[in-house]
Amino acid sequence: MTSPHPLGEFLQARRARLQPGDVGLPAGTGLRRTQGLRREELAALAGLSIQYYTRLEQGRENNPGGAVLDGIASALRLNEEEHAHLYALANHAAERVPAGGVPADREVRPAIRALLERVRPWPAYLLGRTSDILAANPEVFALLPGLADWAPERRNSIRYLFLHPMARELFADWERAALSTTAQLRSLLAADPRDRELAALVDELTEGSPEFAVQWQRYDVRRRRSDQETYRHPQLGEITLAFEVLRMEGGQRITIYQPQEPDEEGRRVLRGLSELATKVRPEATE
């Protein structure tokens, strides 16, 4: 479930992942009762009083300044993206907003639908802020077996990965894909923790996938970016596709897949997806 104090939970989770040796501290003698660093150790590394740092973790301090956040980021050994995530959590912790949140933008402009058609046979889809698949060309349904069987309102790239029975066999490195996707969802939620649809998705995945529930508590953060994915496709065999992510206003993003190399193998994959696409008749997306 989502937390009423995401900043504090983030700090606790990331502190628990550090050992004294990771930050140049002696391990000491005897059994440590705390997993990872103690609060007083982290506070000292960040240049804060233990009392102030404790209030941050407990959600009783909601307005830390930039110098405080930078000190904590350094102590926790956060990378640039995680550092920005810490700032986002702190900014939202200070907000006083009415309940209800901001609905995801689900409008699909005709020009976007036309673009998805023009890039065929490369698979391409439009995702909303919550990773709902708002529009897709037929090759996407050929690439992701079983997605077409879901009603349009159920089609979501994160839901497919964790909850569709075919996904674990389809993704050659499912664990890698799952870790990356969970970290991406953390980033999305930090951008707007008031979003009820995102919170509902997190709750659904936590209940339906034990793997997601464990990974969610790692508090990894990563924005979805251009990469590649290898699939063990039931009709096409093992294929590797690169993908590009194009970000748009309102949190929407277009993902376009293409073969890594424009060689005969790449042409075979595209021909196969194109042929399979003629046999898939999904119910139209919104």
Residue, then its C-alpha position, 0 to 999 in steps of 0.5 A: m500500500t502507499s504510505p501517508h509518509p513517503l519521505g520517511e519510509f524512503l529514508q528508512a528503507r535506504r538507510a537499512r540498505l547501508q552497512p557501516g563499511d559502506v560509508g567508512l564506519p567501523a562495524g563495531t563488536g557484538l550483534r547489531r540490532t538495527q538492519g543497516l545503519r543506525r539513525e544516529e550514524l546516518a544523522a552524523l554523516a548528514g550533519l544533522s541532530i538525531q532528533y531532527y533526523t528522527r522527526l524526518e523519518q517519522g513524518r513529523e518534519n515536512n519542510p527540510g531545506g536543500a542543504v539538509l536534503d543534500g546532506i542526507a543524499s550524500a550520506l545515503r549514497l544516492n545517485e543523481e536520479e535518487h537525489a532528485h526523487l528525495y527532493a520530490l518527496a520532500n516537496h510533496a511532504a510540505e504540500r497541503v492539498p485536498a484529498g482526491g488527487v489528479p486524474a491521469d490524462r487519458e486523451v488520445r489525439p488523432a495525430i498520435r493514433a496516426l503516428l502509431e500506424r505510420v511506424r508499423p511494423w515497429p510495435a508502438y503504444l501510448l501510455g498514460r501517467t499510470s502506464d495504462i495502454l491508451a492506444a497501440n498498433p496491432e504489432v504490440f498485441a502480437l509482441l505481448p501475447g494475451l494482452a488483447d484478451w484483456a478489456p481495454e481498461r485493464r491494459n496496463s504495461i506494469r499490470y501485464l508484467f506482474l499479473h498476466p500469466m504469460a509474462r514470466e515466460l515471455f520476458a527472458d530476464w523477468e527479474r530485471a524487467a520487474l525491478s526496473t518497472t517497480a523502480q519506474l513506478r516509484s518515480l511516477l508516484a513521487a511525481d504526484p503522490r496524490d494520484r489515486e489511480l497510481a495508488a490503486l495500481v500499487d495496492e492491486l499489485t501488492e495484493g496480487s504479486p508477492e514479488f512486487a510487494v517485496q520489490w516495492q519495499r526496496y525503494d529503488v527509483r528509476r525513470r523509464r528510458s531507452d533500453q532493450e528487452t529480450y523476449r522468448h516469444p511463443q511463435l517467434g522464438e528468442i528476439t531482442l528489441a530496442f525501445e525508445v521512450l518519447r515523453m509528452e505533456g501531461g505525463q503521457r509517453i510513447t514507446i516504440y520498439q525496433p530490432q537492434e540491427p537492420d539485418e536479416e534477423g531484424r527483418r525476420v522479426l518484423r515480418g513475424l510480428s506483422e503476420l501475427a498482427t493480422k491475426v490479433r483482433p483486440e477490442a479497441t482501446e479508448 
